[in-house]
Amino acid sequence: HPSFESVGEDLGKKFDDYYVQLVDMSTAGFYEGISDLLVKLHCGDLVSNSSCESTGDKGGGTRGIQLGALTNACVEYAHAVLKANCPRYSTDSSADDEDKSIYSRFTSIHGANSVPRPKPFGDGILLCCSEMKLDPSEVIYVGDAPTDARAAVDAKCRAAIGVLWGSNSEECLKEEKGFNALCKNVKELETAIAHYLSF
């Protein structure tokens, strides 16, 4: 019934808006070590001995790798979590706080409401790839759910890495054949990303 659909959409939007308002480091904080890993990735520390201060380009102009984010929550939630948690990487006093944040270096951010079909379909990854000007075979996708592995396989990513500190059990993720590696901590994740970057 059409009126049920509109009521459902309205309630969903209200929930998303309320959910986004609750975001801060205490309610939706990064897992310990993720902030440092994002800085390393952005600065290129996993692919070369580069310095993060070497360039000030906006939008992926460093020697590091491009960063993207995809969630099955709404895209506004993704932005709110990244803004609340992303560390600063620059000591440049002429830049404003957002320009110094890793958040400004995410070249593509999407949620279930901004992609054609949410995970487990690969549509969101493909949209991110298009915006980042990357072939999926260049992408290392990290997630904590079976739908992440399925989406990465559907999009034909270079690798899908599962992390075991999310909402799914180790047993659940081990059953998912799409993950190329499972990581118990951020150090293992860093090692796995470096491994797949070397291909």
N, CA, C and O of each residue as an XYZ file, in Angstrom:
796
protein
N       0.848     -1.187      0.000
C       0.000      0.000      0.000
C       0.888      1.243      0.000
O       1.796      1.360      0.823
N       0.624      2.181     -0.932
C       1.490      3.368     -1.076
C       1.637      4.191      0.196
O       2.726      4.690      0.478
N       0.552      4.346      0.980
C       0.668      5.174      2.186
C       1.577      4.517      3.221
O       2.277      5.211      3.958
N       1.574      3.172      3.284
C       2.478      2.470      4.200
C       3.934      2.727      3.822
O       4.792      2.913      4.685
N       4.198      2.732      2.495
C       5.564      2.994      2.030
C       6.026      4.380      2.426
O       7.155      4.555      2.884
N       5.154      5.375      2.250
C       5.556      6.742      2.596
C       5.730      6.904      4.098
O       6.631      7.614      4.544
N       4.869      6.245      4.890
C       5.026      6.292      6.349
C       6.332      5.607      6.747
O       7.060      6.104      7.607
N       6.626      4.469      6.124
C       7.870      3.754      6.411
C       9.098      4.579      6.057
O      10.067      4.615      6.815
N       9.057      5.243      4.904
C      10.177      6.102      4.501
C      10.355      7.261      5.465
O      11.479      7.623      5.816
N       9.225      7.850      5.897
C       9.287      8.972      6.834
C       9.863      8.531      8.182
O      10.708      9.218      8.754
N       9.405      7.387      8.682
C       9.933      6.867      9.950
C      11.415      6.517      9.831
O      12.197      6.775     10.746
N      11.795      5.928      8.696
C      13.200      5.599      8.463
C      14.067      6.838      8.455
O      15.157      6.838      9.027
N      13.592      7.902      7.809
C      14.346      9.170      7.771
C      14.474      9.762      9.167
O      15.545     10.243      9.537
N      13.400      9.733      9.946
C      13.454     10.256     11.316
C      14.441      9.463     12.163
O      15.204     10.037     12.940
N      14.422      8.140     12.009
C      15.372      7.307     12.744
C      16.798      7.653     12.354
O      17.656      7.838     13.218
N      17.056      7.741     11.044
C      18.406      8.071     10.576
C      18.861      9.428     11.112
O      19.996      9.574     11.567
N      17.969     10.421     11.055
C      18.325     11.757     11.550
C      18.680     11.713     13.030
O      19.660     12.326     13.453
N      17.884     10.991     13.821
C      18.141     10.891     15.258
C      19.442     10.142     15.515
O      20.246     10.542     16.357
N      19.640      9.058     14.784
C      20.837      8.217     14.902
C      22.101      9.046     14.628
O      23.093      8.937     15.349
N      22.051      9.862     13.593
C      23.190     10.696     13.216
C      23.486     11.737     14.297
O      24.649     12.022     14.581
N      22.438     12.304     14.899
C      22.624     13.307     15.953
C      23.352     12.743     17.170
O      23.992     13.495     17.905
N      23.266     11.442     17.391
C      23.890     10.809     18.559
C      25.377     10.512     18.366
O      26.053     10.096     19.307
N      25.882     10.722     17.163
C      27.255     10.334     16.852
C      28.262     11.256     17.536
O      28.219     12.477     17.382
N      29.154     10.648     18.283
C      30.364     11.302     18.783
C      31.360     10.198     19.081
O      31.078      9.025     18.837
N      32.516     10.560     19.604
C      33.555      9.544     19.822
C      33.158      8.521     20.885
O      33.688      7.410     20.891
N      32.240      8.874     21.779
C      31.838      7.916     22.811
C      30.755      6.964     22.325
O      30.667      5.838     22.815
N      29.927      7.390     21.371
C      28.850      6.522     20.888
C      29.215      5.760     19.617
O      28.654      4.698     19.347
N      30.143      6.294     18.842
C      30.520      5.661     17.569
C      32.005      5.865     17.317
O      32.411      6.269     16.228
N      32.801      5.585     18.323
C      34.248      5.778     18.211
C      34.923      4.704     17.390
O      34.442      3.575     17.292
N      36.052      5.076     16.798
C      36.871      4.095     16.090
C      37.443      3.098     17.094
O      37.640      3.425     18.265
N      37.703      1.894     16.630
C      38.400      0.920     17.457
C      39.835      1.392     17.640
O      40.401      2.059     16.774
N      40.407      1.039     18.768
C      41.759      1.486     19.100
C      42.745      1.093     17.994
O      42.801     -0.063     17.576
N      43.508      2.066     17.537
C      44.514      1.833     16.506
C      44.067      2.192     15.098
O      44.907      2.346     14.211
N      42.762      2.328     14.871
C      42.269      2.629     13.517
C      42.688      4.029     13.077
O      43.061      4.228     11.921
N      42.629      4.999     13.986
C      43.041      6.362     13.624
C      44.470      6.385     13.128
O      44.762      6.991     12.097
N      45.371      5.726     13.856
C      46.776      5.684     13.443
C      46.939      4.973     12.104
O      47.749      5.385     11.273
N      46.175      3.913     11.895
C      46.255      3.184     10.628
C      45.792      4.068      9.467
O      46.399      4.040      8.397
N      44.737      4.845      9.661
C      44.275      5.749      8.599
C      45.350      6.765      8.231
O      45.547      7.070      7.055
N      46.043      7.285      9.239
C      47.127      8.234      8.962
C      48.236      7.538      8.179
O      48.755      8.098      7.214
N      48.602      6.329      8.584
C      49.644      5.583      7.863
C      49.248      5.338      6.416
O      50.062      5.495      5.506
N      47.989      4.952      6.205
C      47.523      4.701      4.842
C      47.550      5.985      4.020
O      48.038      6.003      2.890
N      47.026      7.040      4.593
C      46.989      8.320      3.884
C      48.390      8.824      3.552
O      48.628      9.344      2.462
N      49.308      8.669      4.490
C      50.667      9.187      4.298
C      51.535      8.273      3.448
O      52.629      8.664      3.041
N      51.068      7.078      3.179
C      51.842      6.149      2.361
C      52.832      5.322      3.140
O      53.733      4.725      2.550
N      52.693      5.268      4.455
C      53.655      4.538      5.276
C      53.654      3.033      5.028
O      54.627      2.355      5.357
N      52.578      2.504      4.452
C      52.538      1.068      4.174
C      53.061      0.734      2.791
O      53.270     -0.434      2.464
N      53.275      1.778      1.964
C      53.744      1.519      0.599
C      55.086      2.154      0.303
O      55.742      1.778     -0.668
N      55.513      3.120      1.126
C      56.801      3.767      0.909
C      57.217      4.487      2.174
O      56.453      4.549      3.137
N      58.412      5.026      2.178
C      58.898      5.798      3.312
C      58.670      7.274      3.053
O      59.620      8.053      2.983
N      57.404      7.659      2.911
C      57.096      9.051      2.615
C      56.661      9.779      3.871
O      56.294      9.170      4.875
N      56.712     11.080      3.789
C      56.289     11.923      4.905
C      54.940     12.524      4.593
O      54.689     12.951      3.466
N      54.070     12.561      5.584
C      52.737     13.104      5.364
C      52.771     14.591      5.084
O      51.834     15.118      4.485
N      53.796     15.270      5.486
C      53.875     16.709      5.248
C      54.357     17.023      3.832
O      54.519     18.193      3.486
N      54.591     15.991      3.003
C      55.201     16.205      1.702
C      54.297     16.890      0.699
O      54.792     17.464     -0.270
N      52.997     16.849      0.895
C      52.090     17.490     -0.044
C      50.853     17.969      0.662
O      50.438     17.398      1.670
N      50.270     19.007      0.138
C      49.070     19.546      0.754
C      47.859     19.463     -0.142
O      46.844     20.103      0.129
N      47.948     18.670     -1.226
C      46.814     18.563     -2.139
C      45.580     18.058     -1.421
O      45.667     17.253     -0.494
N      44.425     18.543     -1.863
C      43.164     18.054     -1.334
C      42.680     16.910     -2.212
O      42.849     16.936     -3.431
N      42.073     15.898     -1.578
C      41.413     14.845     -2.345
C      42.344     13.820     -2.937
O      42.273     13.546     -4.135
N      43.215     13.246     -2.133
C      43.982     12.104     -2.578
C      45.283     12.442     -3.261
O      45.809     11.605     -3.995
N      45.836     13.638     -3.058
C      47.053     14.016     -3.733
C      48.312     13.694     -2.965
O      49.353     14.291     -3.237
N      48.267     12.786     -2.028
C      49.471     12.412     -1.297
C      50.079     11.187     -1.944
O      49.532     10.639     -2.901
N      51.228     10.755     -1.409
C      51.849      9.529     -1.911
C      51.186      8.293     -1.315
O      51.523      7.171     -1.692
N      50.267      8.478     -0.409
C      49.563      7.357      0.210
C      48.466      6.819     -0.684
O      48.362      7.170     -1.859
N      47.658      5.966     -0.101
C      46.565      5.382     -0.871
C      45.284      6.179     -0.644
O      45.128      6.854      0.373
N      44.382      6.087     -1.599
C      43.090      6.757     -1.470
C      42.253      6.037     -0.416
O      42.372      4.827     -0.220
N      41.410      6.810      0.253
C      40.528      6.259      1.260
C      39.083      6.445      0.817
O      38.716      7.488      0.277
N      38.274      5.429      1.051
C      36.850      5.499      0.780
C      36.105      4.807      1.900
O      36.687      4.016      2.643
N      34.826      5.099      2.026
C      34.005      4.476      3.067
C      32.646      4.108      2.487
O      32.053      4.865      1.719
N      32.164      2.928      2.873
C      30.855      2.447      2.447
C      30.200      1.755      3.627
O      30.813      0.904      4.271
N      28.965      2.113      3.911
C      28.236      1.510      5.021
C      26.818      1.168      4.587
O      26.298      1.743      3.631
N      26.200      0.238      5.286
C      24.785     -0.034      5.054
C      23.905      0.858      5.913
O      22.679      0.773      5.837
N      24.510      1.711      6.727
C      23.763      2.777      7.392
C      23.592      3.909      6.371
O      24.078      3.810      5.244
N      22.917      4.960      6.760
C      22.744      6.083      5.829
C      24.073      6.817      5.630
O      24.942      6.785      6.502
N      24.220      7.464      4.500
C      25.466      8.160      4.178
C      25.758      9.272      5.180
O      26.919      9.562      5.465
N      24.714      9.893      5.712
C      24.908     10.955      6.699
C      25.594     10.405      7.956
O      26.397     11.093      8.586
N      25.272      9.169      8.308
C      25.912      8.522      9.458
C      27.404      8.311      9.180
O      28.242      8.551     10.050
N      27.723      7.870      7.985
C      29.127      7.664      7.618
C      29.912      8.958      7.760
O      30.998      8.971      8.340
N      29.364     10.043      7.232
C      30.034     11.346      7.348
C      30.199     11.755      8.807
O      31.261     12.232      9.206
N      29.148     11.566      9.601
C      29.201     11.971     11.012
C      30.258     11.183     11.782
O      30.999     11.760     12.577
N      30.333      9.878     11.556
C      31.323      9.045     12.254
C      32.739      9.453     11.853
O      33.616      9.579     12.708
N      32.958      9.655     10.572
C      34.294     10.038     10.114
C      34.684     11.420     10.638
O      35.816     11.623     11.076
N      33.756     12.361     10.593
C      34.063     13.707     11.102
C      34.386     13.677     12.592
O      35.279     14.389     13.052
N      33.662     12.855     13.345
C      33.856     12.796     14.795
C      35.163     12.117     15.176
O      35.740     12.426     16.219
N      35.634     11.199     14.345
C      36.746     10.337     14.734
C      38.055     10.536     13.987
O      39.120     10.229     14.522
N      37.997     11.036     12.780
C      39.213     11.083     11.975
C      40.269     11.979     12.620
O      39.986     13.108     13.019
N      41.485     11.455     12.713
C      42.570     12.216     13.338
C      43.105     13.294     12.410
O      42.892     13.272     11.198
N      43.804     14.231     13.021
C      44.550     15.221     12.256
C      45.834     14.566     11.780
O      46.383     13.693     12.452
N      46.302     14.986     10.637
C      47.568     14.444     10.129
C      48.563     15.547      9.862
O      49.728     15.275      9.572
N      48.121     16.794      9.955
C      48.985     17.909      9.591
C      49.143     18.864     10.756
O      48.213     19.065     11.537
N      50.301     19.441     10.866
C      50.546     20.481     11.870
C      50.534     21.867     11.234
O      50.905     22.854     11.868
N      50.103     21.929      9.979
C      50.053     23.187      9.240
C      49.030     24.124      9.887
O      47.831     23.850      9.851
N      49.493     25.212     10.469
C      48.589     26.127     11.179
C      47.761     26.986     10.237
O      46.820     27.643     10.681
N      48.086     26.999      8.950
C      47.317     27.806      8.001
C      46.058     27.083      7.528
O      45.149     27.706      6.980
N      46.005     25.767      7.740
C      44.839     24.994      7.305
C      43.804     24.961      8.423
O      44.148     24.970      9.605
N      42.497     24.922      8.021
C      41.487     24.817      9.070
C      41.412     23.376      9.557
O      41.988     22.473      8.951
N      40.690     23.170     10.669
C      40.674     21.852     11.317
C      40.213     20.735     10.393
O      40.776     19.641     10.415
N      39.175     21.004      9.566
C      38.686     19.949      8.691
C      39.706     19.602      7.618
O      39.829     18.435      7.247
N      40.450     20.599      7.104
C      41.476     20.327      6.103
C      42.630     19.519      6.683
O      43.324     18.819      5.946
N      42.845     19.607      7.989
C      43.925     18.851      8.627
C      43.483     17.436      8.991
O      44.308     16.612      9.385
N      42.214     17.154      8.865
C      41.672     15.861      9.263
C      41.747     14.868      8.121
O      41.625     15.242      6.955
N      41.947     13.609      8.453
C      41.913     12.547      7.452
C      40.539     12.514      6.773
O      40.431     12.077      5.627
N      39.502     12.965      7.460
C      38.149     12.992      6.867
C      38.159     13.680      5.501
O      37.515     13.206      4.565
N      38.874     14.776      5.384
C      38.889     15.518      4.125
C      39.598     14.754      3.012
O      39.510     15.139      1.846
N      40.296     13.684      3.356
C      41.032     12.896      2.364
C      40.264     11.665      1.886
O      40.754     10.928      1.031
N      39.063     11.433      2.429
C      38.214     10.363      1.892
C      37.636     10.866      0.579
O      36.878     11.835      0.560
N      37.994     10.209     -0.517
C      37.564     10.695     -1.821
C      36.191     10.163     -2.223
O      35.624     10.610     -3.220
N      35.656      9.221     -1.464
C      34.310      8.724     -1.726
C      33.735      8.174     -0.422
O      34.374      7.378      0.265
N      32.525      8.608     -0.094
C      31.822      8.146      1.111
C      30.381      7.878      0.716
O      29.708      8.756      0.176
N      29.906      6.667      0.983
C      28.525      6.321      0.626
C      27.874      5.464      1.696
O      28.537      4.812      2.502
N      26.537      5.491      1.670
C      25.714      4.683      2.562
C      24.615      4.016      1.765
O      24.506      4.197      0.552
N      23.802      3.243      2.463
C      22.752      2.482      1.784
C      21.774      3.374      1.026
O      21.171      2.948      0.041
N      21.619      4.620      1.493
C      20.671      5.523      0.845
C      21.292      6.345     -0.294
O      20.622      7.199     -0.874
N      22.559      6.094     -0.612
C      23.186      6.861     -1.698
C      23.764      5.960     -2.792
O      24.509      6.418     -3.658
N      23.414      4.688     -2.739
C      23.891      3.739     -3.754
C      22.689      3.038     -4.384
O      21.622      2.981     -3.773
N      22.849      2.497     -5.613
C      21.709      1.824     -6.260
C      21.147      0.658     -5.434
O      19.935      0.538     -5.258
N      22.048     -0.199     -4.931
C      21.641     -1.319     -4.076
C      22.682     -1.459     -2.974
O      23.880     -1.387     -3.246
N      22.239     -1.659     -1.728
C      23.204     -1.782     -0.624
C      23.907     -3.135     -0.639
O      23.543     -4.040     -1.390
N      24.921     -3.246      0.211
C      25.578     -4.545      0.387
C      24.515     -5.572      0.804
O      23.631     -5.248      1.597
N      24.587     -6.790      0.289
C      25.744     -7.510     -0.242
C      26.036     -7.277     -1.721
O      26.963     -7.885     -2.257
N      25.279     -6.423     -2.393
C      25.585     -6.123     -3.791
C      26.825     -5.248     -3.859
O      27.122     -4.500     -2.928
N      27.540     -5.348     -4.963
C      28.770     -4.581     -5.127
C      28.569     -3.165     -5.652
O      29.545     -2.457     -5.900
N      27.320     -2.742     -5.824
C      27.026     -1.430     -6.428
C      27.720     -0.277     -5.695
O      28.275      0.618     -6.333
N      27.689     -0.296     -4.364
C      28.299      0.785     -3.591
C      29.801      0.851     -3.791
O      30.368      1.935     -3.920
N      30.446     -0.304     -3.816
C      31.886     -0.344     -4.052
C      32.193      0.178     -5.452
O      33.142      0.938     -5.646
N      31.387     -0.233     -6.423
C      31.613      0.220     -7.804
C      31.417      1.727     -7.936
O      32.138      2.384     -8.687
N      30.449      2.274     -7.214
C      30.245      3.721     -7.237
C      31.445      4.432     -6.615
O      31.929      5.428     -7.151
N      31.921      3.912     -5.480
C      33.126      4.484     -4.860
C      34.309      4.409     -5.819
O      35.058      5.375     -5.969
N      34.473      3.261     -6.466
C      35.575      3.097     -7.428
C      35.491      4.125     -8.546
O      36.499      4.716     -8.935
N      34.288      4.333     -9.059
C      34.099      5.305    -10.130
C      34.505      6.705     -9.665
O      35.207      7.420    -10.381
N      34.069      7.092     -8.477
C      34.406      8.412     -7.950
C      35.890      8.553     -7.641
O      36.449      9.647     -7.729
N      36.523      7.446     -7.278
C      37.945      7.463     -6.935
C      38.831      7.215     -8.154
O      40.058      7.253     -8.061
N      38.188      6.958     -9.307
C      38.907      6.663    -10.550
C      39.830      5.450    -10.380
O      40.995      5.464    -10.778
N      39.264      4.407     -9.775
C      39.991      3.165     -9.547
C      39.248      2.010    -10.192
O      38.019      2.012    -10.270
N      40.000      1.026    -10.652
C      39.415     -0.232    -11.054
C      39.214     -1.050     -9.774
O      40.065     -0.991     -8.887
N      38.129     -1.805     -9.648
C      37.941     -2.613     -8.436
C      39.110     -3.544     -8.134
O      39.343     -3.891     -6.977
N      39.844     -3.948     -9.167
C      40.984     -4.832     -8.945
C      42.118     -4.145     -8.185
O      43.075     -4.795     -7.764
N      42.005     -2.822     -8.012
C      42.995     -2.065     -7.245
C      42.553     -1.852     -5.803
O      43.299     -1.279     -5.009
N      41.355     -2.304     -5.453
C      40.737     -1.974     -4.168
C      40.891     -3.096     -3.149
O      40.654     -4.268     -3.441
N      41.292     -2.705     -1.958
C      41.310     -3.606     -0.806
C      40.158     -3.163      0.083
O      40.159     -2.046      0.602
N      39.183     -4.034      0.256
C      37.974     -3.695      0.991
C      38.033     -4.333      2.377
O      38.311     -5.524      2.510
N      37.771     -3.536      3.397
C      37.815     -4.013      4.784
C      36.416     -3.919      5.374
O      35.752     -2.890      5.252
N      35.974     -4.990      6.010
C      34.644     -4.980      6.612
C      34.530     -5.960      7.763
O      35.442     -6.745      8.026
N      33.391     -5.902      8.447
C      33.197     -6.757      9.624
C      31.952     -7.633      9.534
O      31.489     -8.166     10.542
N      31.410     -7.779      8.321
C      30.179     -8.553      8.167
C      30.231     -9.409      6.903
O      30.949     -9.083      5.958
N      29.469    -10.506      6.886
C      29.416    -11.331      5.670
C      29.004    -10.528      4.436
O      29.482    -10.804      3.335
N      28.134     -9.551      4.603
C      27.714     -8.735      3.452
C      28.881     -7.953      2.864
O      28.879     -7.649      1.671
N      29.881     -7.622      3.684
C      31.066     -6.932      3.169
C      31.844     -7.835      2.220
O      32.254     -7.404      1.142
N      32.043     -9.080      2.619
C      32.769    -10.025      1.761
C      32.015    -10.243      0.460
O      32.614    -10.262     -0.616
N      30.706    -10.408      0.558
C      29.908    -10.657     -0.649
C      29.944     -9.459     -1.594
O      30.028     -9.626     -2.811
N      29.882     -8.260     -1.035
C      29.938     -7.053     -1.870
C      31.292     -6.934     -2.557
O      31.362     -6.571     -3.731
N      32.367     -7.236     -1.834
C      33.708     -7.160     -2.417
C      33.878     -8.179     -3.539
O      34.494     -7.881     -4.562
N      33.334     -9.376     -3.351
C      33.390    -10.402     -4.393
C      32.554     -9.961     -5.590
O      32.990    -10.087     -6.734
N      31.351     -9.442     -5.328
C      30.468     -8.994     -6.406
C      31.108     -7.882     -7.229
O      30.932     -7.823     -8.446
N      31.858     -6.996     -6.557
C      32.518     -5.885     -7.259
C      33.866     -6.287     -7.859
O      34.461     -5.521     -8.617
N      34.345     -7.479     -7.523
C      35.625     -7.997     -8.019
C      36.822     -7.192     -7.491
O      37.725     -6.819     -8.241
N      36.796     -6.936     -6.167
C      37.914     -6.238     -5.524
C      39.157     -7.108     -5.495
O      39.077     -8.333     -5.585
N      40.303     -6.461     -5.368
C      41.573     -7.183     -5.239
C      41.537     -8.118     -4.038
O      41.971     -9.267     -4.123
N      41.015     -7.619     -2.914
C      40.943     -8.430     -1.700
C      39.846     -7.908     -0.791
O      39.498     -6.727     -0.811
N      39.313     -8.819      0.004
C      38.373     -8.467      1.066
C      38.982     -8.946      2.381
O      39.297    -10.125      2.540
N      39.142     -8.027      3.310
C      39.725     -8.351      4.609
C      38.650     -8.191      5.671
O      38.017     -7.140      5.775
N      38.448     -9.236      6.455
C      37.467     -9.204      7.529
C      38.132     -8.886      8.854
O      39.224     -9.376      9.145
N      37.470     -8.063      9.658
C      37.975     -7.757     10.997
C      37.032     -8.369     12.025
O      35.813     -8.365     11.853
N      37.617     -8.891     13.090
C      36.865     -9.682     14.060
C      36.415     -8.892     15.271
O      35.970     -9.483     16.255
N      36.518     -7.564     15.228
C      36.092     -6.780     16.390
C      34.770     -6.066     16.134
O      34.414     -5.152     16.877
N      34.047     -6.459     15.115
C      32.763     -5.833     14.810
C      31.613     -6.586     15.454
O      31.770     -7.189     16.516
N      30.466     -6.549     14.811
C      29.250     -7.116     15.400
C      29.067     -8.603     15.111
O      28.138     -9.221     15.633
N      29.935     -9.184     14.291
C      29.794    -10.606     13.947
C      30.879    -11.436     14.605
O      31.995    -10.967     14.831
N      30.535    -12.670     14.906
C      31.482    -13.565     15.568
C      32.544    -14.066     14.586
O      32.368    -14.014     13.369
N      33.637    -14.547     15.148
C      34.700    -15.126     14.334
C      34.169    -16.312     13.532
O      34.505    -16.473     12.359
N      33.343    -17.137     14.167
C      32.781    -18.312     13.482
C      31.958    -17.884     12.267
O      32.037    -18.495     11.201
N      31.176    -16.834     12.446
C      30.337    -16.331     11.346
C      31.200    -15.870     10.178
O      30.901    -16.188      9.027
N      32.262    -15.127     10.458
C      33.104    -14.607      9.378
C      33.964    -15.703      8.754
O      34.269    -15.645      7.563
N      34.356    -16.699      9.542
C      35.127    -17.814      8.982
C      34.310    -18.601      7.968
O      34.862    -19.177      7.031
N      33.005    -18.625      8.155
C      32.125    -19.347      7.226
C      31.970    -18.597      5.902
O      31.560    -19.181      4.899
N      32.295    -17.315      5.901
C      32.147    -16.499      4.694
C      33.371    -16.683      3.796
O      34.470    -16.252      4.146
N      33.186    -17.306      2.669
C      34.308    -17.653      1.778
C      34.900    -16.448      1.056
O      35.995    -16.550      0.505
N      34.212    -15.317      1.044
C      34.683    -14.164      0.283
C      35.838    -13.407      0.904
O      36.498    -12.629      0.217
N      36.102    -13.613      2.193
C      37.216    -12.910      2.825
C      38.536    -13.582      2.469
O      38.672    -14.800      2.580
N      39.507    -12.778      2.040
C      40.846    -13.298      1.758
C      41.668    -13.449      3.026
O      42.597    -14.256      3.077
N      41.328    -12.673      4.051
C      42.042    -12.726      5.333
C      41.097    -12.259      6.425
O      40.204    -11.446      6.184
N      41.301    -12.782      7.630
C      40.575    -12.333      8.821
C      41.598    -11.826      9.822
O      42.635    -12.456     10.028
N      41.312    -10.698     10.439
C      42.268    -10.061     11.350
C      41.658     -9.892     12.733
O      40.524     -9.437     12.881
N      42.444    -10.273     13.751
C      41.978    -10.182     15.136
C      42.271     -8.837     15.771
O      41.664     -8.481     16.781
N      43.198     -8.084     15.189
C      43.556     -6.780     15.760
C      44.064     -5.872     14.640
O      44.232     -6.295     13.496
N      44.299     -4.622     15.002
C      44.683     -3.630     13.995
C      46.067     -3.921     13.427
O      46.311     -3.646     12.252
N      46.966     -4.461     14.217
C      48.301     -4.812     13.710
C      48.188     -5.866     12.605
O      48.856     -5.764     11.576
N      47.339     -6.876     12.820
C      47.124     -7.884     11.775
C      46.488     -7.251     10.539
O      46.819     -7.615      9.411
N      45.578     -6.305     10.754
C      44.952     -5.615      9.623
C      45.990     -4.832      8.828
O      45.999     -4.881      7.598
N      46.851     -4.121      9.517
C      47.907     -3.368      8.855
C      48.790     -4.293      8.015
O      49.133     -3.968      6.879
N      49.152     -5.439      8.576
C      49.979     -6.412      7.867
C      49.257     -6.945      6.630
O      49.858     -7.083      5.565
N      47.961     -7.244      6.777
C      47.184     -7.773      5.649
C      47.054     -6.731      4.541
O      47.198     -7.057      3.363
N      46.783     -5.489      4.910
C      46.671     -4.433      3.894
C      47.997     -4.265      3.166
O      48.022     -4.164      1.940
N      49.102     -4.235      3.911
C      50.425     -4.097      3.290
C      50.682     -5.248      2.324
O      51.239     -5.049      1.244
N      50.275     -6.443      2.716
C      50.447     -7.638      1.861
C      49.709     -7.450      0.537
O      50.290     -7.652     -0.529
N      48.434     -7.064      0.597
C      47.656     -6.937     -0.633
C      48.018     -5.697     -1.435
O      47.770     -5.654     -2.640
N      48.595     -4.696     -0.800
C      49.091     -3.532     -1.538
C      50.308     -3.899     -2.390
O      50.581     -3.252     -3.400
N      51.033     -4.934     -1.979
C      52.269     -5.306     -2.668
C      52.024     -6.055     -3.981
O      52.966     -6.282     -4.741
N      50.788     -6.437     -4.257
C      50.497     -7.204     -5.482
C      50.619     -6.329     -6.708
O      50.410     -6.801     -7.825
